[in-house]
Amino acid sequence: MENASLSVNNTIDHNWCLPWTKPIYLYGHLIPAIALFIFGVTFNPIALYYFATSRNFRRTAYSYYFSAIAFVDLVRLIIWCLFLLLDYKIFKLRFHSFECSTQIFVESVTSSISAWLTVSLAIERCLAVSIPFQTYTDTRGKRALIIIPSVVLASCAINSLFLQTRFYEKRSALILFPGFFF
């Protein structure tokens, strides 16, 4: 007997810009995203304020990293909310392929920047623990001021594929027919 509540046609779709099934979208995406949005919009500005005004963290590599991570996460949350309001979910506007590509590009760039800045912060911390006297000379965070823009530029360059119109449709064609390249 077939499970009527789970239709393969409704759950598996190779175009990522189309909606998921309603329960998956509501409980797996929308409710957790709204909770993260509330926490992020509340605490990221507090973190930015703290790192800008704290005497202990001002002009250190950790302040630059944490401020950049908080700023990028705040931008990601604002972009997510903007596209949620503009998308078919609230105002029911139909996005063209360029708007969908832009949304995916911005969300991919901001999430990868946040992840790679966290990795850079961890490496910086490991260097400070393993080689304390050599990293002590970088008291103003000069390395962080070089690494942060480098991570931003690299993330934009790597994720620029998403700006191609209909990137996911081309990708799904490659997934469906791996021996054929269009």
C-alpha positions as CSV (number, residue, x, y, z in Angstrom):
1,M,0.0,0.0,0.0
2,E,1.3,3.4,-1.0
3,N,1.7,6.2,1.5
4,A,-0.7,8.9,0.3
5,S,0.6,11.6,2.6
6,L,4.1,11.6,1.0
7,S,4.1,12.3,-2.7
8,V,7.5,12.0,-4.4
9,N,6.4,14.7,-6.9
10,N,5.7,17.2,-4.2
11,T,8.9,16.6,-2.1
12,I,11.6,16.0,-4.7
13,D,12.1,18.9,-7.0
14,H,15.4,19.8,-8.7
15,N,14.6,23.5,-9.0
16,W,15.6,24.9,-5.6
17,C,13.5,28.1,-6.1
18,L,10.2,26.3,-6.0
19,P,8.5,25.7,-2.6
20,W,8.7,22.5,-0.6
21,T,5.7,20.6,0.8
22,K,3.8,22.7,3.3
23,P,4.7,20.7,6.5
24,I,8.4,20.6,5.6
25,Y,8.4,24.2,4.8
26,L,6.5,25.3,7.9
27,Y,8.2,23.1,10.6
28,G,11.6,22.5,8.9
29,H,12.3,25.9,7.5
30,L,9.9,28.8,8.5
31,I,9.5,28.3,12.3
32,P,13.2,27.7,13.0
33,A,14.2,30.5,10.7
34,I,11.9,32.9,12.4
35,A,13.3,31.9,15.8
36,L,16.9,32.4,14.5
37,F,15.9,35.7,12.9
38,I,14.5,37.0,16.3
39,F,17.7,35.9,18.2
40,G,20.0,37.1,15.5
41,V,18.4,40.5,15.0
42,T,18.4,40.9,18.8
43,F,21.9,39.7,19.7
44,N,24.1,40.6,16.7
45,P,23.7,44.3,17.2
46,I,24.5,43.8,20.9
47,A,27.6,42.0,19.9
48,L,28.6,44.7,17.4
49,Y,28.1,47.3,20.1
50,Y,30.1,45.4,22.7
51,F,33.1,44.8,20.4
52,A,33.1,48.4,19.3
53,T,33.0,49.8,22.8
54,S,34.8,47.3,25.0
55,R,38.3,48.3,26.1
56,N,39.5,44.8,26.2
57,F,38.5,43.9,22.7
58,R,38.9,47.2,20.9
59,R,41.3,47.0,17.9
60,T,42.2,43.3,18.4
61,A,42.0,40.5,15.8
62,Y,39.2,38.9,17.8
63,S,37.2,42.1,17.8
64,Y,37.6,42.3,14.0
65,Y,36.6,38.7,13.5
66,F,33.6,38.7,15.8
67,S,32.4,42.0,14.5
68,A,32.7,40.8,10.9
69,I,30.9,37.6,11.8
70,A,28.1,39.4,13.6
71,F,27.7,41.9,10.7
72,V,27.6,39.2,8.0
73,D,25.1,37.2,10.0
74,L,22.9,40.3,10.5
75,V,23.1,41.0,6.7
76,R,22.1,37.4,6.0
77,L,19.1,37.6,8.3
78,I,18.0,40.9,6.8
79,I,18.3,39.5,3.3
80,W,16.4,36.4,4.3
81,C,13.6,38.4,5.8
82,L,13.5,40.8,2.8
83,F,13.1,37.9,0.4
84,L,10.6,36.2,2.6
85,L,8.5,39.3,2.5
86,L,8.9,39.9,-1.2
87,D,8.6,36.2,-2.2
88,Y,5.4,34.4,-2.9
89,K,5.1,33.5,0.8
90,I,3.8,36.9,1.9
91,F,3.2,39.3,-1.0
92,K,3.0,36.5,-3.5
93,L,5.3,38.1,-6.1
94,R,6.7,35.9,-8.8
95,F,10.4,36.0,-8.8
96,H,12.2,35.8,-12.2
97,S,15.3,33.7,-12.5
98,F,17.6,36.7,-11.8
99,E,16.0,37.5,-8.5
100,C,16.2,33.8,-7.4
101,S,19.9,33.7,-8.5
102,T,20.6,36.9,-6.6
103,Q,18.9,35.6,-3.4
104,I,20.8,32.3,-3.5
105,F,24.1,34.1,-4.3
106,V,23.7,36.6,-1.4
107,E,22.7,33.8,1.1
108,S,25.6,31.6,-0.1
109,V,28.1,34.4,0.1
110,T,27.1,35.5,3.6
111,S,26.9,32.0,5.0
112,S,30.3,31.0,3.5
113,I,31.9,34.3,4.8
114,S,30.6,33.5,8.3
115,A,31.9,30.0,8.2
116,W,35.4,30.9,6.8
117,L,35.8,33.7,9.2
118,T,35.1,31.3,12.0
119,V,37.7,29.0,10.6
120,S,40.2,31.9,10.4
121,L,39.4,32.9,14.0
122,A,40.1,29.3,15.1
123,I,43.4,29.2,13.2
124,E,44.3,32.6,14.7
125,R,43.6,31.3,18.1
126,C,45.6,28.1,17.5
127,L,48.6,30.2,16.4
128,A,48.3,32.4,19.5
129,V,48.4,29.3,21.7
130,S,51.1,27.4,19.9
131,I,53.4,30.3,19.0
132,P,52.6,32.9,21.6
133,F,55.6,35.2,21.2
134,Q,55.4,35.4,17.4
135,T,51.7,36.2,17.4
136,Y,52.2,38.8,20.2
137,T,53.7,41.2,17.7
138,D,50.3,41.4,15.9
139,T,48.6,43.3,18.7
140,R,46.5,45.6,16.3
141,G,45.1,42.7,14.3
142,K,46.8,43.5,11.0
143,R,46.5,39.9,9.9
144,A,42.7,40.0,10.6
145,L,42.4,43.2,8.5
146,I,44.0,41.3,5.6
147,I,42.2,38.0,6.0
148,I,38.7,39.4,6.4
149,P,38.6,41.2,3.0
150,S,40.3,38.3,1.4
151,V,37.6,35.9,2.7
152,V,34.9,38.2,1.4
153,L,36.5,38.5,-2.1
154,A,37.1,34.7,-2.3
155,S,33.6,33.9,-1.2
156,C,32.1,36.3,-3.8
157,A,34.3,34.8,-6.5
158,I,33.5,31.2,-5.6
159,N,29.8,31.8,-5.3
160,S,29.6,33.8,-8.5
161,L,28.3,30.7,-10.3
162,F,25.0,31.2,-8.6
163,L,24.5,34.5,-10.5
164,Q,24.0,32.6,-13.7
165,T,20.4,32.5,-14.6
166,R,18.8,29.1,-14.3
167,F,21.9,27.7,-12.7
168,Y,19.9,25.1,-10.7
169,E,18.0,24.0,-13.8
170,K,21.3,23.4,-15.6
171,R,22.7,21.7,-12.4
172,S,19.6,19.4,-12.1
173,A,20.0,18.4,-15.8
174,L,23.6,17.3,-15.0
175,I,22.3,15.4,-12.0
176,L,19.6,13.7,-13.9
177,F,21.8,12.9,-16.9
178,P,25.4,12.7,-15.6
179,G,26.8,11.4,-18.8
180,F,25.5,14.4,-20.8
181,F,26.9,17.9,-20.6
182,F,24.8,20.6,-22.0
